[in-house]
Amino acid sequence: IAPKDPSDIHVGDVVSYQLGDVTVIHRVIETGTDMDGWYAIVKGDNNPFADPDKVRFDQVRRILIAVIY
């Protein structure tokens, strides 16, 4: 689903976000606010470290709601 507001995004959610011309799909491990507004810290499930940059709400495209096997 496409989030309408930052409050739609929670720790543990898997989100897709735009990073330049690339779409990244990672899990939210932290959310917060700073001088630039809302942000999320994200990490790939198989990555040892979080992504280096904060993800801003305008970068988030979708929230995963189900995985069908």
PyMOL commands that set and color helices and strands:
alter all, ss='L'
color gray80, all
select helices_A, chain A and resi 6-8+57-59
alter helices_A, ss='H'
color red, helices_A
select strands_A, chain A and resi 14-19+22-34+37-43+55-56+60-63
alter strands_A, ss='S'
color yellow, strands_A
deselect
rebuild
show_as cartoon
